[in-house]
Amino acid sequence: MTTWTIDQLLPHAGRMIWLDRVVAWDAESIVCERTVRPGAHSVQPGGLPAWAGIELMAQAIAAWNGCQVLSAGGHIRPGFLLGTRAYRSNVAYFPIGGVLRVHAVRVFHDDDGMGSFTCRIDAAGVAADARLTVFSPPDPAPFLDPHNPIDPKATS
């Protein structure tokens, strides 16, 4: 269990935080929860669209990174979702009232910030899974500033 709240772990704010809490984490994995509530961001009358599972998985990875960074005395920094492979969900909507358990397990992670995680979402009658590729560079500033190109030769 973590002593940090989800908003302390993510570089998100307000309604862009889609997870409720971290249930458990370690050096290789994390489990987070989200209860689907009516009126919450992106929730429709049928529930939370299954496509939102990708964002839930990405935020679980970001929370895992936040746990690693804060436990080492560092500061939270932005990361990037680079890709999703083979996202599957057995439902079109995660049901209102459903408590979603979002699991992420590290497959690969290097010192430059590149990582790959297998992820799944479980709830009553719900199963979704994917493999996500993420990037959390030591200095994200060049990737966030549109006036500071990463490759200076790319702007001529």
CORUR-V125302 format. One record per pair of residues at least 12 apart in sequence whose ideal C-beta (glycine too) atoms are under 10 Angstrom apart, sorted by the first residue. I is the first residue (numbers start at 0). J is the second residue. D is the distance in Angstrom with one decimal. If there is no record, write none. Layout:
# CORUR-V125302
i=I j=J d=D
i=I j=J d=D
This chain:
# CORUR-V125302
i=0 j=20 d=9.5
i=0 j=21 d=7.6
i=0 j=22 d=7.4
i=0 j=23 d=6.3
i=0 j=24 d=8.4
i=1 j=20 d=8.5
i=1 j=21 d=4.7
i=1 j=22 d=8.9
i=1 j=23 d=8.2
i=1 j=24 d=6.1
i=1 j=29 d=9.0
i=1 j=31 d=10.0
i=1 j=62 d=8.5
i=1 j=65 d=8.9
i=1 j=66 d=5.8
i=1 j=69 d=8.6
i=1 j=70 d=8.7
i=2 j=21 d=9.8
i=2 j=66 d=9.9
i=2 j=69 d=9.1
i=2 j=70 d=9.7
i=3 j=20 d=9.8
i=3 j=21 d=7.4
i=3 j=24 d=9.9
i=3 j=62 d=8.9
i=3 j=65 d=7.1
i=3 j=66 d=7.2
i=3 j=69 d=6.0
i=3 j=70 d=9.1
i=3 j=75 d=9.8
i=4 j=16 d=9.7
i=4 j=19 d=9.8
i=4 j=20 d=7.6
i=4 j=21 d=8.8
i=5 j=17 d=9.3
i=5 j=18 d=5.2
i=5 j=19 d=6.6
i=5 j=20 d=5.6
i=5 j=21 d=6.5
i=5 j=31 d=7.5
i=5 j=32 d=9.4
i=5 j=33 d=9.5
i=5 j=58 d=8.4
i=5 j=61 d=9.8
i=5 j=62 d=6.5
i=5 j=65 d=8.7
i=6 j=18 d=9.6
i=6 j=65 d=9.9
i=7 j=62 d=9.7
i=7 j=65 d=7.2
i=7 j=66 d=9.9
i=7 j=69 d=7.2
i=7 j=75 d=7.6
i=8 j=20 d=9.8
i=8 j=21 d=6.8
i=8 j=24 d=9.3
i=8 j=29 d=9.5
i=8 j=31 d=9.3
i=8 j=58 d=9.1
i=8 j=61 d=7.3
i=8 j=62 d=4.5
i=8 j=63 d=8.6
i=8 j=64 d=8.1
i=8 j=65 d=3.2
i=8 j=66 d=6.3
i=8 j=67 d=9.9
i=8 j=68 d=8.7
i=8 j=69 d=7.0
i=8 j=75 d=6.9
i=9 j=58 d=6.2
i=9 j=59 d=9.9
i=9 j=61 d=5.3
i=9 j=62 d=6.1
i=9 j=64 d=9.2
i=9 j=65 d=6.2
i=9 j=75 d=7.2
i=9 j=77 d=9.7
i=9 j=78 d=9.8
i=10 j=61 d=6.9
i=10 j=64 d=9.3
i=10 j=65 d=8.0
i=10 j=74 d=9.8
i=10 j=75 d=5.3
i=10 j=76 d=6.5
i=10 j=77 d=4.7
i=10 j=78 d=7.4
i=10 j=135 d=9.6
i=10 j=139 d=8.9
i=11 j=58 d=7.2
i=11 j=61 d=7.7
i=11 j=62 d=10.0
i=11 j=75 d=9.8
i=11 j=77 d=9.2
i=13 j=40 d=8.9
i=14 j=39 d=7.9
i=14 j=40 d=4.4
i=14 j=41 d=9.1
i=15 j=40 d=7.4
i=15 j=54 d=9.2
i=15 j=58 d=9.0
i=16 j=33 d=9.8
i=16 j=40 d=8.9
i=16 j=58 d=7.4
i=16 j=61 d=9.9
i=16 j=62 d=9.7
i=17 j=31 d=9.5
i=17 j=33 d=6.2
i=17 j=39 d=8.3
i=17 j=40 d=6.8
i=17 j=41 d=7.8
i=17 j=47 d=8.7
i=17 j=51 d=7.2
i=17 j=54 d=5.8
i=17 j=55 d=5.8
i=17 j=57 d=9.2
i=17 j=58 d=5.6
i=17 j=59 d=9.6
i=17 j=99 d=9.7
i=17 j=101 d=9.3
i=18 j=31 d=4.7
i=18 j=32 d=7.1
i=18 j=33 d=5.2
i=18 j=54 d=9.5
i=18 j=55 d=6.7
i=18 j=58 d=5.1
i=18 j=59 d=6.6
i=18 j=61 d=9.0
i=18 j=62 d=6.4
i=18 j=99 d=9.0
i=18 j=101 d=6.8
i=19 j=31 d=7.6
i=19 j=32 d=5.3
i=19 j=33 d=5.3
i=19 j=34 d=6.0
i=19 j=36 d=9.3
i=19 j=98 d=8.8
i=19 j=99 d=9.1
i=19 j=101 d=10.0
i=20 j=32 d=5.5
i=20 j=33 d=8.6
i=20 j=34 d=9.6
i=20 j=62 d=9.2
i=21 j=59 d=8.5
i=21 j=62 d=5.6
i=21 j=63 d=8.6
i=21 j=65 d=8.7
i=21 j=66 d=6.9
i=21 j=101 d=9.8
i=22 j=100 d=7.1
i=22 j=101 d=9.1
i=22 j=102 d=9.4
i=23 j=66 d=10.0
i=23 j=102 d=9.7
i=24 j=59 d=9.5
i=24 j=62 d=7.5
i=24 j=63 d=6.0
i=24 j=65 d=9.3
i=24 j=66 d=4.7
i=24 j=67 d=8.4
i=24 j=70 d=9.1
i=24 j=103 d=9.3
i=25 j=63 d=9.2
i=25 j=66 d=8.8
i=25 j=67 d=9.8
i=25 j=104 d=10.0
i=25 j=105 d=9.8
i=26 j=63 d=9.5
i=26 j=66 d=9.5
i=26 j=67 d=7.6
i=26 j=70 d=9.5
i=26 j=105 d=8.0
i=27 j=63 d=8.9
i=27 j=103 d=9.6
i=27 j=104 d=6.2
i=27 j=105 d=5.0
i=27 j=106 d=9.2
i=27 j=108 d=9.3
i=27 j=116 d=9.7
i=28 j=59 d=9.4
i=28 j=63 d=7.2
i=28 j=102 d=6.9
i=28 j=103 d=6.4
i=28 j=104 d=4.4
i=28 j=105 d=6.6
i=28 j=116 d=8.6
i=28 j=117 d=9.3
i=28 j=118 d=10.0
i=29 j=59 d=5.6
i=29 j=60 d=7.6
i=29 j=61 d=9.6
i=29 j=62 d=5.9
i=29 j=63 d=3.9
i=29 j=64 d=9.1
i=29 j=65 d=9.3
i=29 j=66 d=6.8
i=29 j=67 d=9.5
i=29 j=101 d=8.2
i=29 j=102 d=7.4
i=29 j=103 d=5.3
i=29 j=104 d=8.3
i=29 j=105 d=9.0
i=29 j=116 d=9.1
i=29 j=118 d=9.7
i=30 j=59 d=7.9
i=30 j=62 d=9.7
i=30 j=63 d=9.6
i=30 j=100 d=6.1
i=30 j=101 d=7.1
i=30 j=102 d=5.3
i=30 j=103 d=8.1
i=30 j=104 d=9.7
i=30 j=121 d=9.5
i=31 j=55 d=7.7
i=31 j=56 d=9.4
i=31 j=58 d=7.3
i=31 j=59 d=4.6
i=31 j=60 d=9.7
i=31 j=61 d=9.9
i=31 j=62 d=5.7
i=31 j=63 d=8.7
i=31 j=99 d=8.6
i=31 j=100 d=7.6
i=31 j=101 d=4.6
i=31 j=102 d=8.2
i=31 j=103 d=8.0
i=31 j=120 d=9.7
i=32 j=55 d=9.9
i=32 j=59 d=9.7
i=32 j=98 d=6.1
i=32 j=99 d=6.6
i=32 j=100 d=5.9
i=32 j=101 d=7.1
i=32 j=122 d=9.5
i=33 j=47 d=8.1
i=33 j=51 d=9.3
i=33 j=52 d=9.9
i=33 j=55 d=6.0
i=33 j=58 d=8.7
i=33 j=59 d=9.2
i=33 j=93 d=8.3
i=33 j=97 d=8.7
i=33 j=98 d=7.6
i=33 j=99 d=4.6
i=33 j=100 d=8.6
i=33 j=101 d=6.6
i=33 j=120 d=8.6
i=33 j=122 d=9.2
i=34 j=95 d=9.3
i=34 j=96 d=7.3
i=34 j=97 d=7.2
i=34 j=98 d=5.2
i=34 j=99 d=7.5
i=34 j=122 d=9.6
i=35 j=47 d=4.8
i=35 j=51 d=9.3
i=35 j=92 d=8.5
i=35 j=93 d=5.2
i=35 j=94 d=6.4
i=35 j=95 d=5.3
i=35 j=96 d=6.5
i=35 j=97 d=4.9
i=35 j=98 d=8.1
i=35 j=99 d=6.7
i=35 j=122 d=8.5
i=35 j=125 d=9.8
i=36 j=95 d=7.1
i=36 j=96 d=7.9
i=36 j=97 d=9.8
i=37 j=95 d=5.5
i=37 j=96 d=8.6
i=38 j=95 d=9.7
i=39 j=95 d=9.2
i=40 j=54 d=9.8
i=41 j=54 d=8.3
i=42 j=92 d=9.0
i=42 j=93 d=8.8
i=42 j=95 d=6.9
i=43 j=92 d=7.1
i=43 j=95 d=9.3
i=44 j=92 d=9.1
i=44 j=95 d=8.4
i=45 j=90 d=9.6
i=45 j=91 d=7.3
i=45 j=92 d=4.3
i=45 j=93 d=9.4
i=45 j=94 d=8.1
i=45 j=95 d=8.1
i=46 j=90 d=8.1
i=46 j=91 d=8.4
i=46 j=92 d=3.5
i=46 j=93 d=5.2
i=46 j=94 d=4.7
i=46 j=95 d=5.1
i=46 j=96 d=8.7
i=46 j=97 d=7.1
i=46 j=125 d=9.7
i=47 j=90 d=9.8
i=47 j=92 d=6.3
i=47 j=93 d=4.3
i=47 j=94 d=8.3
i=47 j=95 d=7.9
i=47 j=97 d=8.1
i=47 j=99 d=8.1
i=48 j=88 d=9.4
i=48 j=90 d=9.7
i=48 j=91 d=7.2
i=48 j=92 d=5.8
i=48 j=93 d=7.9
i=49 j=86 d=8.6
i=49 j=87 d=9.3
i=49 j=88 d=3.9
i=49 j=89 d=8.7
i=49 j=90 d=5.8
i=49 j=91 d=5.5
i=49 j=92 d=6.3
i=49 j=93 d=6.6
i=49 j=120 d=9.0
i=49 j=125 d=8.8
i=49 j=127 d=6.5
i=50 j=86 d=8.2
i=50 j=88 d=8.3
i=50 j=91 d=9.3
i=50 j=92 d=9.9
i=51 j=88 d=9.7
i=51 j=92 d=9.2
i=51 j=93 d=7.2
i=51 j=99 d=9.6
i=51 j=120 d=9.7
i=51 j=127 d=9.8
i=52 j=83 d=9.6
i=52 j=86 d=7.0
i=52 j=87 d=9.4
i=52 j=88 d=5.8
i=52 j=90 d=9.4
i=52 j=93 d=7.2
i=52 j=99 d=8.2
i=52 j=101 d=8.1
i=52 j=118 d=8.4
i=52 j=119 d=9.2
i=52 j=120 d=5.2
i=52 j=125 d=9.1
i=52 j=127 d=4.5
i=52 j=128 d=8.8
i=52 j=129 d=7.5
i=53 j=80 d=7.7
i=53 j=83 d=5.4
i=53 j=86 d=5.9
i=53 j=88 d=9.6
i=53 j=118 d=8.7
i=53 j=120 d=9.9
i=53 j=127 d=8.9
i=53 j=129 d=6.6
i=53 j=131 d=7.5
i=54 j=80 d=8.3
i=55 j=93 d=8.6
i=55 j=99 d=6.7
i=55 j=101 d=4.9
i=55 j=103 d=9.7
i=55 j=118 d=8.5
i=55 j=120 d=6.3
i=55 j=127 d=8.6
i=56 j=80 d=8.9
i=56 j=83 d=8.0
i=56 j=86 d=8.5
i=56 j=101 d=6.2
i=56 j=102 d=8.7
i=56 j=103 d=6.3
i=56 j=116 d=7.7
i=56 j=117 d=9.5
i=56 j=118 d=3.9
i=56 j=119 d=8.1
i=56 j=120 d=7.1
i=56 j=127 d=8.2
i=56 j=128 d=8.8
i=56 j=129 d=6.1
i=56 j=130 d=9.4
i=56 j=131 d=5.6
i=56 j=133 d=9.8
i=57 j=78 d=8.4
i=57 j=79 d=9.2
i=57 j=80 d=4.6
i=57 j=83 d=8.4
i=57 j=101 d=9.8
i=57 j=103 d=8.9
i=57 j=116 d=9.2
i=57 j=118 d=8.5
i=57 j=129 d=9.7
i=57 j=131 d=6.2
i=57 j=133 d=7.0
i=58 j=80 d=9.6
i=58 j=101 d=7.8
i=58 j=103 d=9.3
i=59 j=100 d=9.7
i=59 j=101 d=4.4
i=59 j=102 d=7.3
i=59 j=103 d=4.4
i=59 j=116 d=8.3
i=59 j=118 d=6.7
i=59 j=119 d=9.9
i=59 j=120 d=9.0
i=59 j=131 d=9.2
i=60 j=78 d=7.6
i=60 j=80 d=8.2
i=60 j=101 d=9.5
i=60 j=103 d=4.9
i=60 j=104 d=9.9
i=60 j=105 d=8.5
i=60 j=108 d=9.9
i=60 j=114 d=7.3
i=60 j=115 d=9.7
i=60 j=116 d=5.3
i=60 j=118 d=7.4
i=60 j=131 d=6.3
i=60 j=132 d=9.9
i=60 j=133 d=5.5
i=60 j=135 d=8.9
i=61 j=75 d=8.6
i=61 j=77 d=8.7
i=61 j=78 d=5.8
i=61 j=79 d=10.0
i=61 j=80 d=9.0
i=61 j=103 d=9.4
i=61 j=133 d=8.0
i=61 j=135 d=8.2
i=62 j=101 d=8.9
i=62 j=103 d=8.3
i=63 j=103 d=5.7
i=63 j=104 d=9.2
i=63 j=105 d=7.4
i=63 j=108 d=9.6
i=63 j=114 d=9.3
i=63 j=116 d=7.8
i=63 j=133 d=9.8
i=64 j=76 d=8.6
i=64 j=78 d=6.2
i=64 j=103 d=9.9
i=64 j=105 d=9.8
i=64 j=108 d=9.0
i=64 j=112 d=9.1
i=64 j=114 d=8.2
i=64 j=133 d=8.2
i=64 j=135 d=5.7
i=65 j=78 d=9.6
i=67 j=105 d=9.7
i=67 j=108 d=9.2
i=67 j=135 d=9.8
i=68 j=135 d=8.9
i=75 j=135 d=10.0
i=76 j=112 d=9.2
i=76 j=135 d=6.8
i=76 j=136 d=8.1
i=76 j=137 d=8.1
i=76 j=138 d=8.2
i=76 j=139 d=5.5
i=76 j=140 d=9.4
i=77 j=134 d=9.9
i=77 j=135 d=7.6
i=77 j=136 d=8.8
i=77 j=139 d=4.7
i=77 j=140 d=9.4
i=77 j=142 d=8.0
i=77 j=143 d=6.7
i=78 j=112 d=7.3
i=78 j=114 d=8.6
i=78 j=133 d=5.6
i=78 j=134 d=6.4
i=78 j=135 d=3.6
i=78 j=136 d=8.0
i=78 j=139 d=7.5
i=78 j=142 d=9.7
i=79 j=112 d=9.0
i=79 j=132 d=9.6
i=79 j=133 d=6.6
i=79 j=134 d=4.7
i=79 j=135 d=7.4
i=79 j=136 d=8.2
i=79 j=139 d=7.8
i=79 j=142 d=6.7
i=79 j=143 d=9.4
i=80 j=131 d=6.4
i=80 j=132 d=7.7
i=80 j=133 d=5.8
i=80 j=134 d=8.2
i=81 j=113 d=8.2
i=81 j=114 d=9.3
i=81 j=115 d=9.4
i=81 j=131 d=8.2
i=81 j=132 d=4.5
i=81 j=133 d=6.2
i=81 j=134 d=5.4
i=82 j=115 d=9.3
i=82 j=129 d=9.9
i=82 j=130 d=8.8
i=82 j=131 d=7.2
i=82 j=132 d=4.5
i=82 j=133 d=8.8
i=82 j=134 d=9.8
i=83 j=118 d=9.0
i=83 j=129 d=5.2
i=83 j=130 d=7.4
i=83 j=131 d=5.5
i=83 j=132 d=7.7
i=84 j=115 d=9.0
i=84 j=117 d=9.7
i=84 j=129 d=6.5
i=84 j=130 d=4.4
i=84 j=131 d=7.8
i=84 j=132 d=7.5
i=85 j=128 d=7.7
i=85 j=129 d=6.1
i=85 j=130 d=6.4
i=86 j=118 d=9.0
i=86 j=127 d=7.3
i=86 j=128 d=7.6
i=86 j=129 d=4.0
i=86 j=130 d=8.6
i=86 j=131 d=8.8
i=87 j=119 d=9.6
i=87 j=126 d=8.1
i=87 j=127 d=6.5
i=87 j=128 d=5.8
i=87 j=129 d=7.1
i=88 j=120 d=7.7
i=88 j=125 d=7.7
i=88 j=126 d=7.4
i=88 j=127 d=3.9
i=88 j=128 d=8.2
i=88 j=129 d=8.9
i=89 j=124 d=7.9
i=89 j=125 d=6.8
i=89 j=126 d=4.9
i=89 j=127 d=7.2
i=89 j=128 d=9.7
i=90 j=120 d=9.8
i=90 j=122 d=9.0
i=90 j=124 d=7.1
i=90 j=125 d=5.5
i=90 j=126 d=8.2
i=90 j=127 d=7.7
i=92 j=125 d=9.4
i=93 j=120 d=7.5
i=93 j=122 d=6.8
i=93 j=124 d=9.8
i=93 j=125 d=6.0
i=93 j=127 d=8.1
i=94 j=122 d=7.7
i=94 j=123 d=8.1
i=94 j=124 d=7.5
i=94 j=125 d=7.5
i=96 j=122 d=9.8
i=96 j=123 d=9.6
i=97 j=120 d=9.8
i=97 j=122 d=4.6
i=97 j=123 d=6.6
i=97 j=124 d=8.1
i=97 j=125 d=6.4
i=98 j=121 d=9.5
i=98 j=122 d=6.0
i=98 j=123 d=8.1
i=98 j=125 d=9.7
i=99 j=120 d=5.3
i=99 j=121 d=7.5
i=99 j=122 d=4.9
i=99 j=123 d=9.9
i=99 j=125 d=6.9
i=99 j=127 d=8.7
i=100 j=119 d=8.4
i=100 j=120 d=6.9
i=100 j=121 d=4.7
i=100 j=122 d=6.6
i=100 j=125 d=9.3
i=101 j=118 d=7.1
i=101 j=119 d=7.8
i=101 j=120 d=5.3
i=101 j=121 d=8.3
i=101 j=122 d=9.6
i=101 j=127 d=9.1
i=102 j=116 d=9.4
i=102 j=117 d=8.3
i=102 j=118 d=6.4
i=102 j=119 d=5.0
i=102 j=120 d=7.5
i=102 j=121 d=7.2
i=102 j=128 d=9.0
i=103 j=116 d=4.7
i=103 j=117 d=7.5
i=103 j=118 d=4.7
i=103 j=119 d=8.4
i=103 j=131 d=7.7
i=103 j=133 d=9.6
i=104 j=116 d=6.2
i=104 j=117 d=5.1
i=104 j=118 d=7.6
i=104 j=119 d=8.7
i=105 j=117 d=8.6
i=106 j=130 d=7.3
i=106 j=131 d=9.6
i=106 j=132 d=9.6
i=107 j=132 d=8.9
i=108 j=133 d=8.8
i=108 j=135 d=8.9
i=110 j=137 d=8.4
i=111 j=134 d=8.4
i=111 j=135 d=9.2
i=111 j=136 d=7.0
i=111 j=137 d=7.5
i=112 j=133 d=8.2
i=112 j=134 d=5.5
i=112 j=135 d=4.2
i=112 j=136 d=4.6
i=112 j=137 d=6.4
i=112 j=138 d=9.5
i=112 j=139 d=8.7
i=113 j=132 d=7.6
i=113 j=133 d=7.7
i=113 j=134 d=5.6
i=113 j=135 d=8.4
i=113 j=136 d=8.8
i=114 j=131 d=8.5
i=114 j=132 d=7.2
i=114 j=133 d=4.9
i=114 j=134 d=7.4
i=114 j=135 d=7.1
i=115 j=130 d=6.5
i=115 j=131 d=7.2
i=115 j=132 d=5.2
i=115 j=133 d=7.6
i=116 j=129 d=9.1
i=116 j=130 d=7.1
i=116 j=131 d=5.3
i=116 j=132 d=8.2
i=116 j=133 d=7.0
i=117 j=129 d=7.9
i=117 j=130 d=5.4
i=117 j=131 d=8.2
i=118 j=130 d=7.2
i=118 j=131 d=5.8
